[in-house]
Amino acid sequence: MGQVDLLVNAAKVDDKSTVNADRKLTGLGANYNLSKTTRAYYRYDKINYNTNSTSGINQTRNAVGLSMSF
């Protein structure tokens, strides 16, 4: 898409142990390419650590940054 790269990520773990704590991750992101070696980025992740429980632990992460490669 030119200067912008869009990212989507999804993962799911089916826990077969006696705890049965299934987990699910959904992520979105975007890179804005400033040059061939520099980009600004944004990431969003939502993680559910126990989808089988009504009291499952949810975590949301946001990241913003600047990345350079050499």
PDB file as gemmi writes it, atoms N, CA and C in Angstrom:
CRYST1    1.000    1.000    1.000  90.00  90.00  90.00 P 1                      
ATOM      1  N   MET A   1       0.819  -1.193   0.000  1.00  0.00           N  
ATOM      2  CA  MET A   1       0.000   0.000   0.000  1.00  0.00           C  
ATOM      3  C   MET A   1       0.867   1.262   0.000  1.00  0.00           C  
ATOM      4  N   GLY A   2       2.088   1.193  -0.467  1.00  0.00           N  
ATOM      5  CA  GLY A   2       2.927   2.380  -0.514  1.00  0.00           C  
ATOM      6  C   GLY A   2       3.592   2.657   0.807  1.00  0.00           C  
ATOM      7  N   GLN A   3       3.299   3.824   1.384  1.00  0.00           N  
ATOM      8  CA  GLN A   3       3.949   4.211   2.639  1.00  0.00           C  
ATOM      9  C   GLN A   3       3.360   3.552   3.867  1.00  0.00           C  
ATOM     10  N   VAL A   4       2.183   2.956   3.760  1.00  0.00           N  
ATOM     11  CA  VAL A   4       1.521   2.379   4.931  1.00  0.00           C  
ATOM     12  C   VAL A   4       1.414   0.867   4.773  1.00  0.00           C  
ATOM     13  N   ASP A   5       1.834   0.145   5.808  1.00  0.00           N  
ATOM     14  CA  ASP A   5       1.669  -1.307   5.876  1.00  0.00           C  
ATOM     15  C   ASP A   5       0.677  -1.602   6.996  1.00  0.00           C  
ATOM     16  N   LEU A   6      -0.388  -2.354   6.697  1.00  0.00           N  
ATOM     17  CA  LEU A   6      -1.369  -2.742   7.700  1.00  0.00           C  
ATOM     18  C   LEU A   6      -1.107  -4.177   8.127  1.00  0.00           C  
ATOM     19  N   LEU A   7      -1.274  -4.461   9.425  1.00  0.00           N  
ATOM     20  CA  LEU A   7      -0.977  -5.775   9.984  1.00  0.00           C  
ATOM     21  C   LEU A   7      -2.173  -6.284  10.790  1.00  0.00           C  
ATOM     22  N   VAL A   8      -2.437  -7.575  10.679  1.00  0.00           N  
ATOM     23  CA  VAL A   8      -3.483  -8.228  11.464  1.00  0.00           C  
ATOM     24  C   VAL A   8      -2.898  -9.531  11.999  1.00  0.00           C  
ATOM     25  N   ASN A   9      -3.179  -9.829  13.271  1.00  0.00           N  
ATOM     26  CA  ASN A   9      -2.637 -11.018  13.903  1.00  0.00           C  
ATOM     27  C   ASN A   9      -3.733 -11.660  14.749  1.00  0.00           C  
ATOM     28  N   ALA A  10      -3.850 -12.987  14.663  1.00  0.00           N  
ATOM     29  CA  ALA A  10      -4.801 -13.721  15.500  1.00  0.00           C  
ATOM     30  C   ALA A  10      -4.163 -15.040  15.908  1.00  0.00           C  
ATOM     31  N   ALA A  11      -4.354 -15.418  17.168  1.00  0.00           N  
ATOM     32  CA  ALA A  11      -3.827 -16.684  17.665  1.00  0.00           C  
ATOM     33  C   ALA A  11      -4.785 -17.242  18.706  1.00  0.00           C  
ATOM     34  N   LYS A  12      -4.833 -18.573  18.778  1.00  0.00           N  
ATOM     35  CA  LYS A  12      -5.719 -19.233  19.731  1.00  0.00           C  
ATOM     36  C   LYS A  12      -5.007 -20.471  20.253  1.00  0.00           C  
ATOM     37  N   VAL A  13      -5.086 -20.698  21.568  1.00  0.00           N  
ATOM     38  CA  VAL A  13      -4.481 -21.875  22.195  1.00  0.00           C  
ATOM     39  C   VAL A  13      -5.600 -22.675  22.857  1.00  0.00           C  
ATOM     40  N   ASP A  14      -5.689 -23.953  22.500  1.00  0.00           N  
ATOM     41  CA  ASP A  14      -6.668 -24.857  23.097  1.00  0.00           C  
ATOM     42  C   ASP A  14      -5.950 -25.693  24.156  1.00  0.00           C  
ATOM     43  N   ASP A  15      -6.102 -25.295  25.412  1.00  0.00           N  
ATOM     44  CA  ASP A  15      -5.431 -25.959  26.536  1.00  0.00           C  
ATOM     45  C   ASP A  15      -6.109 -27.300  26.812  1.00  0.00           C  
ATOM     46  N   LYS A  16      -5.354 -28.371  26.697  1.00  0.00           N  
ATOM     47  CA  LYS A  16      -5.894 -29.723  26.915  1.00  0.00           C  
ATOM     48  C   LYS A  16      -5.651 -30.235  28.333  1.00  0.00           C  
ATOM     49  N   SER A  17      -5.041 -29.419  29.195  1.00  0.00           N  
ATOM     50  CA  SER A  17      -4.766 -29.857  30.561  1.00  0.00           C  
ATOM     51  C   SER A  17      -6.040 -29.804  31.399  1.00  0.00           C  
ATOM     52  N   THR A  18      -5.943 -30.219  32.657  1.00  0.00           N  
ATOM     53  CA  THR A  18      -7.110 -30.211  33.549  1.00  0.00           C  
ATOM     54  C   THR A  18      -7.558 -28.794  33.884  1.00  0.00           C  
ATOM     55  N   VAL A  19      -6.665 -27.810  33.758  1.00  0.00           N  
ATOM     56  CA  VAL A  19      -7.027 -26.413  34.030  1.00  0.00           C  
ATOM     57  C   VAL A  19      -7.921 -25.870  32.917  1.00  0.00           C  
ATOM     58  N   ASN A  20      -7.693 -26.308  31.683  1.00  0.00           N  
ATOM     59  CA  ASN A  20      -8.459 -25.915  30.509  1.00  0.00           C  
ATOM     60  C   ASN A  20      -8.566 -24.399  30.372  1.00  0.00           C  
ATOM     61  N   ALA A  21      -7.431 -23.717  30.446  1.00  0.00           N  
ATOM     62  CA  ALA A  21      -7.387 -22.253  30.333  1.00  0.00           C  
ATOM     63  C   ALA A  21      -7.028 -21.865  28.904  1.00  0.00           C  
ATOM     64  N   ASP A  22      -8.026 -21.896  28.019  1.00  0.00           N  
ATOM     65  CA  ASP A  22      -7.804 -21.509  26.632  1.00  0.00           C  
ATOM     66  C   ASP A  22      -7.441 -20.029  26.556  1.00  0.00           C  
ATOM     67  N   ARG A  23      -6.632 -19.675  25.548  1.00  0.00           N  
ATOM     68  CA  ARG A  23      -6.197 -18.288  25.390  1.00  0.00           C  
ATOM     69  C   ARG A  23      -6.428 -17.831  23.959  1.00  0.00           C  
ATOM     70  N   LYS A  24      -6.654 -16.522  23.823  1.00  0.00           N  
ATOM     71  CA  LYS A  24      -6.897 -15.960  22.507  1.00  0.00           C  
ATOM     72  C   LYS A  24      -6.241 -14.584  22.413  1.00  0.00           C  
ATOM     73  N   LEU A  25      -5.595 -14.306  21.270  1.00  0.00           N  
ATOM     74  CA  LEU A  25      -4.943 -13.027  21.033  1.00  0.00           C  
ATOM     75  C   LEU A  25      -5.437 -12.463  19.706  1.00  0.00           C  
ATOM     76  N   THR A  26      -5.742 -11.173  19.703  1.00  0.00           N  
ATOM     77  CA  THR A  26      -6.085 -10.450  18.490  1.00  0.00           C  
ATOM     78  C   THR A  26      -5.214  -9.211  18.439  1.00  0.00           C  
ATOM     79  N   GLY A  27      -4.585  -8.965  17.310  1.00  0.00           N  
ATOM     80  CA  GLY A  27      -3.701  -7.809  17.193  1.00  0.00           C  
ATOM     81  C   GLY A  27      -3.897  -7.061  15.891  1.00  0.00           C  
ATOM     82  N   LEU A  28      -3.729  -5.766  15.957  1.00  0.00           N  
ATOM     83  CA  LEU A  28      -3.797  -4.883  14.797  1.00  0.00           C  
ATOM     84  C   LEU A  28      -2.584  -3.972  14.827  1.00  0.00           C  
ATOM     85  N   GLY A  29      -2.143  -3.540  13.670  1.00  0.00           N  
ATOM     86  CA  GLY A  29      -1.004  -2.639  13.640  1.00  0.00           C  
ATOM     87  C   GLY A  29      -0.887  -1.922  12.313  1.00  0.00           C  
ATOM     88  N   ALA A  30      -0.064  -0.892  12.321  1.00  0.00           N  
ATOM     89  CA  ALA A  30       0.212  -0.140  11.106  1.00  0.00           C  
ATOM     90  C   ALA A  30       1.634   0.396  11.174  1.00  0.00           C  
ATOM     91  N   ASN A  31       2.307   0.345  10.041  1.00  0.00           N  
ATOM     92  CA  ASN A  31       3.621   0.953   9.889  1.00  0.00           C  
ATOM     93  C   ASN A  31       3.488   2.108   8.904  1.00  0.00           C  
ATOM     94  N   TYR A  32       4.102   3.220   9.221  1.00  0.00           N  
ATOM     95  CA  TYR A  32       4.185   4.336   8.286  1.00  0.00           C  
ATOM     96  C   TYR A  32       5.653   4.464   7.904  1.00  0.00           C  
ATOM     97  N   ASN A  33       5.973   4.108   6.670  1.00  0.00           N  
ATOM     98  CA  ASN A  33       7.350   4.090   6.195  1.00  0.00           C  
ATOM     99  C   ASN A  33       7.805   5.507   5.846  1.00  0.00           C  
ATOM    100  N   LEU A  34       8.742   6.009   6.649  1.00  0.00           N  
ATOM    101  CA  LEU A  34       9.274   7.351   6.432  1.00  0.00           C  
ATOM    102  C   LEU A  34      10.365   7.347   5.363  1.00  0.00           C  
ATOM    103  N   SER A  35      11.115   6.239   5.283  1.00  0.00           N  
ATOM    104  CA  SER A  35      12.158   6.065   4.266  1.00  0.00           C  
ATOM    105  C   SER A  35      12.373   4.558   4.117  1.00  0.00           C  
ATOM    106  N   LYS A  36      13.405   4.148   3.385  1.00  0.00           N  
ATOM    107  CA  LYS A  36      13.686   2.718   3.222  1.00  0.00           C  
ATOM    108  C   LYS A  36      14.117   2.058   4.526  1.00  0.00           C  
ATOM    109  N   THR A  37      14.655   2.827   5.457  1.00  0.00           N  
ATOM    110  CA  THR A  37      15.182   2.255   6.699  1.00  0.00           C  
ATOM    111  C   THR A  37      14.482   2.741   7.969  1.00  0.00           C  
ATOM    112  N   THR A  38      13.532   3.651   7.857  1.00  0.00           N  
ATOM    113  CA  THR A  38      12.888   4.230   9.047  1.00  0.00           C  
ATOM    114  C   THR A  38      11.371   4.132   8.925  1.00  0.00           C  
ATOM    115  N   ARG A  39      10.736   3.754  10.042  1.00  0.00           N  
ATOM    116  CA  ARG A  39       9.280   3.682  10.059  1.00  0.00           C  
ATOM    117  C   ARG A  39       8.747   4.084  11.425  1.00  0.00           C  
ATOM    118  N   ALA A  40       7.580   4.656  11.436  1.00  0.00           N  
ATOM    119  CA  ALA A  40       6.826   4.893  12.660  1.00  0.00           C  
ATOM    120  C   ALA A  40       5.778   3.777  12.732  1.00  0.00           C  
ATOM    121  N   TYR A  41       5.501   3.283  13.935  1.00  0.00           N  
ATOM    122  CA  TYR A  41       4.555   2.173  14.029  1.00  0.00           C  
ATOM    123  C   TYR A  41       3.584   2.343  15.178  1.00  0.00           C  
ATOM    124  N   TYR A  42       2.444   1.662  15.062  1.00  0.00           N  
ATOM    125  CA  TYR A  42       1.441   1.575  16.115  1.00  0.00           C  
ATOM    126  C   TYR A  42       0.980   0.122  16.178  1.00  0.00           C  
ATOM    127  N   ARG A  43       0.851  -0.415  17.400  1.00  0.00           N  
ATOM    128  CA  ARG A  43       0.362  -1.779  17.603  1.00  0.00           C  
ATOM    129  C   ARG A  43      -0.722  -1.784  18.682  1.00  0.00           C  
ATOM    130  N   TYR A  44      -1.725  -2.627  18.488  1.00  0.00           N  
ATOM    131  CA  TYR A  44      -2.795  -2.843  19.461  1.00  0.00           C  
ATOM    132  C   TYR A  44      -2.986  -4.349  19.603  1.00  0.00           C  
ATOM    133  N   ASP A  45      -2.950  -4.861  20.826  1.00  0.00           N  
ATOM    134  CA  ASP A  45      -3.167  -6.280  21.103  1.00  0.00           C  
ATOM    135  C   ASP A  45      -4.213  -6.422  22.197  1.00  0.00           C  
ATOM    136  N   LYS A  46      -5.102  -7.390  22.033  1.00  0.00           N  
ATOM    137  CA  LYS A  46      -6.050  -7.753  23.087  1.00  0.00           C  
ATOM    138  C   LYS A  46      -5.858  -9.237  23.355  1.00  0.00           C  
ATOM    139  N   ILE A  47      -5.599  -9.569  24.621  1.00  0.00           N  
ATOM    140  CA  ILE A  47      -5.317 -10.945  25.012  1.00  0.00           C  
ATOM    141  C   ILE A  47      -6.330 -11.367  26.070  1.00  0.00           C  
ATOM    142  N   ASN A  48      -6.943 -12.538  25.865  1.00  0.00           N  
ATOM    143  CA  ASN A  48      -7.816 -13.134  26.862  1.00  0.00           C  
ATOM    144  C   ASN A  48      -7.126 -14.401  27.332  1.00  0.00           C  
ATOM    145  N   TYR A  49      -6.738 -14.450  28.613  1.00  0.00           N  
ATOM    146  CA  TYR A  49      -5.949 -15.560  29.140  1.00  0.00           C  
ATOM    147  C   TYR A  49      -6.770 -16.768  29.573  1.00  0.00           C  
ATOM    148  N   ASN A  50      -8.081 -16.653  29.666  1.00  0.00           N  
ATOM    149  CA  ASN A  50      -8.903 -17.806  30.025  1.00  0.00           C  
ATOM    150  C   ASN A  50     -10.290 -17.618  29.435  1.00  0.00           C  
ATOM    151  N   THR A  51     -10.473 -18.049  28.198  1.00  0.00           N  
ATOM    152  CA  THR A  51     -11.756 -17.843  27.517  1.00  0.00           C  
ATOM    153  C   THR A  51     -12.854 -18.755  28.034  1.00  0.00           C  
ATOM    154  N   ASN A  52     -12.511 -19.775  28.823  1.00  0.00           N  
ATOM    155  CA  ASN A  52     -13.521 -20.700  29.364  1.00  0.00           C  
ATOM    156  C   ASN A  52     -14.112 -20.225  30.680  1.00  0.00           C  
ATOM    157  N   SER A  53     -13.671 -19.123  31.194  1.00  0.00           N  
ATOM    158  CA  SER A  53     -14.121 -18.634  32.491  1.00  0.00           C  
ATOM    159  C   SER A  53     -14.734 -17.243  32.331  1.00  0.00           C  
ATOM    160  N   THR A  54     -15.788 -16.974  33.094  1.00  0.00           N  
ATOM    161  CA  THR A  54     -16.385 -15.634  33.062  1.00  0.00           C  
ATOM    162  C   THR A  54     -15.480 -14.614  33.735  1.00  0.00           C  
ATOM    163  N   SER A  55     -14.548 -15.093  34.566  1.00  0.00           N  
ATOM    164  CA  SER A  55     -13.606 -14.188  35.221  1.00  0.00           C  
ATOM    165  C   SER A  55     -12.240 -14.230  34.532  1.00  0.00           C  
ATOM    166  N   GLY A  56     -12.223 -14.524  33.237  1.00  0.00           N  
ATOM    167  CA  GLY A  56     -10.967 -14.591  32.489  1.00  0.00           C  
ATOM    168  C   GLY A  56     -10.214 -13.270  32.545  1.00  0.00           C  
ATOM    169  N   ILE A  57      -8.927 -13.354  32.537  1.00  0.00           N  
ATOM    170  CA  ILE A  57      -8.081 -12.168  32.616  1.00  0.00           C  
ATOM    171  C   ILE A  57      -7.895 -11.609  31.219  1.00  0.00           C  
ATOM    172  N   ASN A  58      -8.285 -10.358  31.021  1.00  0.00           N  
ATOM    173  CA  ASN A  58      -8.112  -9.678  29.749  1.00  0.00           C  
ATOM    174  C   ASN A  58      -7.010  -8.643  29.873  1.00  0.00           C  
ATOM    175  N   GLN A  59      -6.222  -8.526  28.837  1.00  0.00           N  
ATOM    176  CA  GLN A  59      -5.152  -7.525  28.814  1.00  0.00           C  
ATOM    177  C   GLN A  59      -5.182  -6.838  27.459  1.00  0.00           C  
ATOM    178  N   THR A  60      -5.034  -5.519  27.480  1.00  0.00           N  
ATOM    179  CA  THR A  60      -4.959  -4.733  26.259  1.00  0.00           C  
ATOM    180  C   THR A  60      -3.630  -3.997  26.258  1.00  0.00           C  
ATOM    181  N   ARG A  61      -2.919  -4.059  25.128  1.00  0.00           N  
ATOM    182  CA  ARG A  61      -1.627  -3.386  25.017  1.00  0.00           C  
ATOM    183  C   ARG A  61      -1.648  -2.458  23.809  1.00  0.00           C  
ATOM    184  N   ASN A  62      -1.011  -1.318  23.964  1.00  0.00           N  
ATOM    185  CA  ASN A  62      -0.808  -0.363  22.878  1.00  0.00           C  
ATOM    186  C   ASN A  62       0.679  -0.044  22.817  1.00  0.00           C  
ATOM    187  N   ALA A  63       1.193   0.092  21.611  1.00  0.00           N  
ATOM    188  CA  ALA A  63       2.599   0.441  21.442  1.00  0.00           C  
ATOM    189  C   ALA A  63       2.727   1.442  20.294  1.00  0.00           C  
ATOM    190  N   VAL A  64       3.524   2.460  20.527  1.00  0.00           N  
ATOM    191  CA  VAL A  64       3.818   3.466  19.508  1.00  0.00           C  
ATOM    192  C   VAL A  64       5.328   3.645  19.502  1.00  0.00           C  
ATOM    193  N   GLY A  65       5.917   3.727  18.320  1.00  0.00           N  
ATOM    194  CA  GLY A  65       7.365   3.879  18.299  1.00  0.00           C  
ATOM    195  C   GLY A  65       7.916   4.251  16.960  1.00  0.00           C  
ATOM    196  N   LEU A  66       9.224   4.347  16.933  1.00  0.00           N  
ATOM    197  CA  LEU A  66       9.999   4.662  15.735  1.00  0.00           C  
ATOM    198  C   LEU A  66      11.069   3.590  15.610  1.00  0.00           C  
ATOM    199  N   SER A  67      11.183   3.005  14.432  1.00  0.00           N  
ATOM    200  CA  SER A  67      12.123   1.923  14.209  1.00  0.00           C  
ATOM    201  C   SER A  67      13.048   2.268  13.057  1.00  0.00           C  
ATOM    202  N   MET A  68      14.363   1.972  13.255  1.00  0.00           N  
ATOM    203  CA  MET A  68      15.357   2.198  12.199  1.00  0.00           C  
ATOM    204  C   MET A  68      16.152   0.920  12.001  1.00  0.00           C  
ATOM    205  N   SER A  69      16.456   0.603  10.750  1.00  0.00           N  
ATOM    206  CA  SER A  69      17.323  -0.535  10.457  1.00  0.00           C  
ATOM    207  C   SER A  69      18.565  -0.039   9.749  1.00  0.00           C  
ATOM    208  N   PHE A  70      19.643  -0.800   9.882  1.00  0.00           N  
ATOM    209  CA  PHE A  70      20.913  -0.388   9.284  1.00  0.00           C  
ATOM    210  C   PHE A  70      21.372  -1.403   8.273  1.00  0.00           C  
TER     211      PHE A  70                                                      
END                                                                             
